[in-house]
Amino acid sequence: MTRMLRPDAEALLRDLLARTAEAHGRFETEELGGVYDEAWPAWYAAFMARTLEAEGFALERSG
């Protein structure tokens, strides 16, 4: 059985990824002095988790 995402899930994730990319760009420029962040996946995950929590979302495993 394939579960479908809520209709707005794709838009939510697209927006969150765009905001995360923008914030990470600022982080690389301002905090790392323009150096490429090799650990960007961990930074993205932490930022996205904090943002979702702050906006009242919770990730749960179903079933």
Secondary structure, 3 states (H helix, E strand, C coil): CCCCCCCCHHHHHHHHHHHHHHHHHHHHHHCCCCCCCCCHHHHHHHHHHHHHHHCCCCCCCCC
